[in-house]
C-alpha cells in the first residue's frame, strides 16, 4: 500500500475516490463533513491490482497504480484549494476498494461512498463497493445520494423504531449540531397489521400508537438533556411502507441517519429491506449506523 502517513484520529472521515461522477459528489460531501468536524479527511483509491495480478502484465499493473496515485493527488489538490485548513491524507491500496476504505476508517472513522461506481450496470442502484461497505460495516457509513450541490433543507432526519435506536439518534443529534439545524426524530408505524392481529393485542391499535409515542418522547427527552441547545422534533406517522415513507421524508432533509438491524450472528453481506431501500432511493445522503458496531450506544 502506498500511503501518505498520518496519525490515526477518532473522528476521521474516509471517502472512496474512483473518478466516477458519483464518487466526486461523495468527495464534496466528505470534505464538507470533515471541515465541519475539524477532522482529517482520508482519500482512498483501491487499484485492486493484487486481485487482478494473474490477468495483468507488469506494465498494466504499474500503469493502474500510477493512474490511481495521480487521481488521488489531483483530488487532494482540489480539496486543499477549497479548504486550505483541512488536513488531507491519501491512500492508494493495491487490494479492493471496500477493504481499503474499512482499513483506513479503522475502528471509529466514518466511511463515505457514492451511490454508484464505475460499473456499467444501470440496474444496480447501489454500486458493488457501496453495497460491500454498507453491509459489512462496523463503523458509520454515509452513502451520498442527491445532487452535488443539494438544496439545504435545514434539518437532520433520524429514523427510529424503538429505544435501541438511541445510538442512531445520538449520531443524528451530533450531525444536527454541526450544521446548526434541528433534529427530527421520525418513527414510521407500519399499517400492515391485519384487523385480526390488531384485535389480538392487549389494547389494539391504540396500545401500539401509545407505545410509539412513549418511545419518541423518551428519546427526545434524553437527547435534549444530553445535547443542550439542540432543537428536537419528534414525529410519528403511520404508513403501509416504512421504506417508502422514509424515502418521501428524505425529500426534506439534509441527511438521513438510520440504524442497522443486523444480528450478531449474520453470515455474508446482509442489509435489511428498509436500509437497502433507503440506500437505493433516498433523496439525500444516508448515514448508516451499525447496531453491532463500536460506539453505537456511546454518548461521546
Backbone torsions as a table, in degrees:
resi	resn	phi	psi	omega
1	UNK	NA	134.1	178.1
2	UNK	-101.2	116.0	-173.5
3	UNK	-140.3	148.4	168.8
4	UNK	-84.9	116.4	-171.9
5	UNK	-67.3	146.4	175.0
6	UNK	-156.6	153.5	178.2
7	UNK	-75.8	131.6	-179.5
8	UNK	-59.6	144.2	178.0
9	UNK	-129.9	151.0	-174.6
10	UNK	-73.0	-18.5	-174.7
11	UNK	-118.4	25.6	-177.5
12	UNK	-62.0	149.0	174.6
13	UNK	-112.0	127.6	-174.4
14	UNK	-118.9	128.1	-177.4
15	UNK	-131.9	141.6	178.3
16	UNK	-82.7	138.5	-179.1
17	UNK	-124.0	118.4	177.7
18	UNK	-136.1	3.6	178.0
19	UNK	89.7	-6.5	-179.6
20	UNK	-78.6	155.3	176.5
21	UNK	-56.8	-38.7	179.8
22	UNK	-63.6	-41.5	179.0
23	UNK	-66.9	-37.1	178.2
24	UNK	-63.6	-38.9	176.0
25	UNK	-64.0	-41.2	178.8
26	UNK	-63.4	-39.3	178.8
27	UNK	-61.9	-43.4	-179.7
28	UNK	-63.1	-38.3	178.1
29	UNK	-67.7	-44.2	-177.0
30	UNK	-64.6	-39.7	-179.3
31	UNK	-67.6	-37.4	176.7
32	UNK	-65.9	-39.6	178.7
33	UNK	-64.7	-45.0	179.4
34	UNK	-63.0	-38.2	178.4
35	UNK	-65.2	-40.3	177.6
36	UNK	-62.5	-42.0	-177.4
37	UNK	-77.6	-21.4	-171.5
38	UNK	71.3	33.8	-176.0
39	UNK	-114.2	171.4	179.0
40	UNK	-77.3	141.9	176.8
41	UNK	-106.4	123.7	177.6
42	UNK	-103.4	125.3	174.1
43	UNK	-101.8	125.6	-176.0
44	UNK	-123.6	130.2	172.7
45	UNK	-124.2	124.4	177.7
46	UNK	-95.6	106.9	-179.5
47	UNK	-72.0	-25.6	177.6
48	UNK	59.6	30.0	-179.3
49	UNK	-76.9	-24.1	178.1
50	UNK	-64.8	-45.1	-179.6
51	UNK	-67.2	-39.0	-175.0
52	UNK	-88.4	-2.1	-174.4
53	UNK	-51.2	-41.6	-179.5
54	UNK	-63.6	-18.2	-174.9
55	UNK	-109.2	0.8	-176.5
56	UNK	-119.6	148.3	173.2
57	UNK	-78.1	164.9	178.1
58	UNK	-59.4	-40.3	-179.7
59	UNK	-64.0	-38.0	179.6
60	UNK	-68.0	-38.4	178.1
61	UNK	-64.3	-46.5	179.5
62	UNK	-61.0	-43.2	-178.7
63	UNK	-65.5	-41.6	-180.0
64	UNK	-62.1	-42.5	179.5
65	UNK	-68.1	-38.5	179.4
66	UNK	-65.5	-42.1	178.7
67	UNK	-63.8	-37.2	177.1
68	UNK	-64.5	-43.3	178.7
69	UNK	-62.7	-42.8	-179.9
70	UNK	-65.0	-39.3	177.7
71	UNK	-62.7	-44.5	178.5
72	UNK	-61.8	-44.3	-178.3
73	UNK	-63.9	-43.1	179.2
74	UNK	-63.0	-42.5	-178.9
75	UNK	-65.5	-43.5	179.8
76	UNK	-63.0	-40.4	179.1
77	UNK	-62.8	-41.7	-179.6
78	UNK	-66.2	-39.7	179.6
79	UNK	-66.2	-43.5	-179.5
80	UNK	-62.6	-34.8	177.1
81	UNK	-65.7	-35.1	-180.0
82	UNK	-82.6	-33.9	-177.0
83	UNK	-133.1	77.0	-176.7
84	UNK	-62.2	-20.1	-179.1
85	UNK	-82.8	-9.7	-172.8
86	UNK	-86.7	134.1	173.3
87	UNK	-85.1	121.4	-176.4
88	UNK	-117.0	127.1	178.8
89	UNK	-115.8	137.2	178.9
90	UNK	-113.2	139.8	178.3
91	UNK	-133.9	120.3	173.8
92	UNK	-103.2	115.1	179.9
93	UNK	-105.4	148.8	-178.8
94	UNK	-93.6	-5.0	176.4
95	UNK	-97.6	-159.5	-179.5
96	UNK	-72.3	156.5	-176.9
97	UNK	-64.8	-40.8	-177.5
98	UNK	-61.8	-44.7	178.9
99	UNK	-64.8	-38.5	179.4
100	UNK	-64.1	-41.1	178.9
101	UNK	-65.8	-44.7	179.4
102	UNK	-64.3	-39.2	178.8
103	UNK	-64.2	-41.7	-180.0
104	UNK	-68.4	-32.9	-179.8
105	UNK	-72.7	-24.5	-177.7
106	UNK	56.3	-135.1	-173.1
107	UNK	-92.0	-19.3	-170.5
108	UNK	-132.8	-3.6	-176.6
109	UNK	-72.5	161.4	175.3
110	UNK	-102.8	126.0	-179.3
111	UNK	-96.3	134.0	179.1
112	UNK	-120.5	128.9	178.3
113	UNK	-134.1	155.8	171.8
114	UNK	-78.2	165.3	-177.0
115	UNK	-84.0	-8.9	176.3
116	UNK	-139.4	150.2	176.5
117	UNK	-108.1	-149.4	-178.2
118	UNK	-91.3	-1.9	-178.4
119	UNK	-63.9	155.2	-175.8
120	UNK	-101.1	38.2	-178.1
121	UNK	-120.1	91.6	-177.6
122	UNK	-58.4	-25.0	-178.3
123	UNK	-70.9	-17.4	177.8
124	UNK	-83.5	97.3	-174.6
125	UNK	-70.2	-22.6	173.9
126	UNK	-123.5	123.9	-176.9
127	UNK	-60.7	160.7	-175.2
128	UNK	-63.7	-38.4	178.8
129	UNK	-66.3	-45.2	178.2
130	UNK	-59.6	-40.0	179.2
131	UNK	-65.3	-45.0	179.7
132	UNK	-61.9	-44.5	-177.4
133	UNK	-66.8	-46.4	-177.5
134	UNK	-66.1	-42.3	-176.0
135	UNK	-71.6	-31.4	-177.2
136	UNK	-103.0	14.4	-171.6
137	UNK	-73.2	141.2	168.7
138	UNK	-117.4	-0.9	174.5
139	UNK	-128.8	166.0	-178.1
140	UNK	-58.8	142.3	177.3
141	UNK	-128.2	130.9	175.5
142	UNK	-110.3	121.5	171.9
143	UNK	-99.6	115.7	-173.7
144	UNK	-86.0	114.1	175.5
145	UNK	-115.1	172.1	-177.4
146	UNK	88.1	-168.3	-175.9
147	UNK	-91.0	166.9	-179.5
148	UNK	-64.0	-33.0	179.5
149	UNK	-121.6	74.0	-175.2
150	UNK	-67.8	151.4	174.0
151	UNK	-74.4	125.4	-176.9
152	UNK	-71.5	126.1	-179.3
153	UNK	-89.7	-19.5	178.0
154	UNK	78.7	28.0	177.3
155	UNK	-157.2	143.0	170.0
156	UNK	-102.3	133.6	-176.2
157	UNK	-108.5	128.8	176.3
158	UNK	-120.6	122.6	178.4
159	UNK	-85.1	125.8	-179.3
160	UNK	-129.6	144.2	178.1
161	UNK	-114.9	-36.4	178.9
162	UNK	-156.2	-175.8	-175.2
163	UNK	-69.7	-13.2	174.8
164	UNK	-69.5	-12.4	178.2
165	UNK	-88.8	18.7	-179.1
166	UNK	-62.0	-34.7	178.3
167	UNK	-63.5	-43.1	176.3
168	UNK	-61.4	-43.2	-179.8
169	UNK	-64.6	-37.1	178.6
170	UNK	-65.6	-40.8	177.2
171	UNK	-62.1	-43.4	177.2
172	UNK	-59.4	-38.8	178.7
173	UNK	-63.0	-44.5	179.5
174	UNK	-64.3	-40.4	179.1
175	UNK	-65.1	-38.6	179.3
176	UNK	-66.3	-42.1	178.5
177	UNK	-63.4	-39.6	177.8
178	UNK	-58.8	-39.0	-176.6
179	UNK	-89.6	-6.6	-178.1
180	UNK	59.6	44.8	178.8
181	UNK	-130.7	164.1	177.3
182	UNK	-70.3	159.9	171.9
183	UNK	-105.4	132.3	176.0
184	UNK	-112.2	115.1	173.3
185	UNK	-86.8	124.6	-177.4
186	UNK	-122.9	123.3	174.7
187	UNK	-114.6	125.3	177.1
188	UNK	-103.6	118.2	178.2
189	UNK	-94.8	121.0	-176.8
190	UNK	-65.5	135.2	176.8
191	UNK	-95.9	14.7	-172.9
192	UNK	-81.9	-6.6	179.9
193	UNK	-68.2	138.7	176.6
194	UNK	-72.4	162.1	178.2
195	UNK	-60.4	-37.8	179.8
196	UNK	-64.9	-41.1	179.9
197	UNK	-64.9	-41.3	179.9
198	UNK	-66.1	-39.0	-178.7
199	UNK	-66.5	-27.2	-178.9
200	UNK	-75.0	-16.0	179.8
201	UNK	-78.9	150.7	-173.6
202	UNK	-52.3	-43.2	-176.9
203	UNK	-121.7	19.0	176.4
204	UNK	61.9	-152.3	-176.3
205	UNK	-65.6	-33.7	179.7
206	UNK	-64.1	-35.8	178.1
207	UNK	-66.0	-40.4	178.0
208	UNK	-62.9	-47.8	-179.4
209	UNK	-60.0	-41.1	-180.0
210	UNK	-63.3	-39.0	177.7
211	UNK	-61.5	-41.9	-178.0
212	UNK	-68.9	-36.8	176.6
213	UNK	-62.7	-41.6	179.3
214	UNK	-64.0	-40.1	178.6
215	UNK	-62.4	-48.1	-179.4
216	UNK	-63.2	-41.4	179.9
217	UNK	-64.7	-41.9	-179.9
218	UNK	-64.5	-45.7	180.0
219	UNK	-64.9	-42.0	-179.9
220	UNK	-61.5	-46.6	-179.9
221	UNK	-62.2	-40.2	-178.8
222	UNK	-64.1	-42.5	-179.4
223	UNK	-69.3	-40.0	179.5
224	UNK	-63.0	-34.3	178.2
225	UNK	-72.3	-41.1	-176.4
226	UNK	-79.0	-25.8	-176.1
227	UNK	-127.1	76.6	179.9
228	UNK	-57.0	138.4	179.5
229	UNK	92.8	-12.4	178.8
230	UNK	-80.9	131.6	173.7
231	UNK	-89.4	122.1	-177.3
232	UNK	-118.9	126.7	173.1
233	UNK	-112.7	134.3	179.0
234	UNK	-114.3	131.5	-174.1
235	UNK	-138.3	123.9	174.7
236	UNK	-111.0	134.5	-179.7
237	UNK	-132.3	158.1	176.9
238	UNK	-114.5	129.0	-178.7
239	UNK	-152.3	155.5	-179.7
240	UNK	-73.9	-28.7	-179.2
241	UNK	-125.6	112.6	178.0
242	UNK	-63.5	-48.7	178.0
243	UNK	-59.4	-41.4	-178.6
244	UNK	-63.2	-40.9	179.9
245	UNK	-66.5	-39.1	179.2
246	UNK	-70.4	-37.6	175.5
247	UNK	-60.9	-43.8	177.3
248	UNK	-60.1	-43.5	-179.1
249	UNK	-65.3	-28.5	-178.1
250	UNK	-66.8	-15.7	174.1
251	UNK	-57.9	-28.1	-170.4
252	UNK	-117.6	35.9	-179.2
253	UNK	-137.7	148.7	173.1
254	UNK	-80.3	-29.4	-177.8
255	UNK	-155.9	138.9	175.4
256	UNK	-112.8	121.1	-179.8
257	UNK	-105.7	127.9	-177.6
258	UNK	-136.4	142.9	-179.3
259	UNK	-89.2	145.6	176.2
260	UNK	-75.9	155.9	-177.9
261	UNK	-123.9	16.8	-174.4
262	UNK	-72.1	139.7	178.0
263	UNK	-80.3	157.1	-176.1
264	UNK	-60.1	-25.7	-175.2
265	UNK	-99.9	25.3	-177.2
266	UNK	-64.1	154.0	175.5
267	UNK	-120.4	130.6	174.8
268	UNK	76.4	-167.6	-178.4
269	UNK	-83.4	113.6	-177.3
270	UNK	-131.8	132.6	172.9
271	UNK	-134.1	137.5	178.1
272	UNK	-66.1	162.2	-177.1
273	UNK	-60.4	-43.4	-179.7
274	UNK	-65.2	-46.6	-179.1
275	UNK	-61.1	-47.6	-179.3
276	UNK	-62.2	-41.0	178.8
277	UNK	-61.0	-40.0	179.3
278	UNK	-68.4	-42.8	-179.3
279	UNK	-65.0	-25.2	-179.6
280	UNK	-90.4	-28.1	-168.0
281	UNK	-128.8	-6.9	-176.9
282	UNK	-61.1	154.8	-177.8
283	UNK	-98.9	6.7	176.8
284	UNK	-144.8	168.3	176.4
285	UNK	-57.4	143.8	-179.5
286	UNK	-117.3	124.8	177.3
287	UNK	-104.4	117.2	-178.4
288	UNK	-97.0	123.4	-179.6
289	UNK	-107.4	107.0	-177.3
290	UNK	-62.6	129.4	-179.9
291	UNK	-63.1	-35.3	-176.2
292	UNK	-94.7	5.0	-176.6
293	UNK	-81.0	163.4	177.9
294	UNK	-60.5	135.6	173.6
295	UNK	79.2	11.1	-178.0
296	UNK	-60.3	-36.6	178.9
297	UNK	-102.4	13.0	-175.5
298	UNK	-71.0	149.1	176.1
299	UNK	-95.4	-2.7	-177.0
300	UNK	-82.4	NA	NA
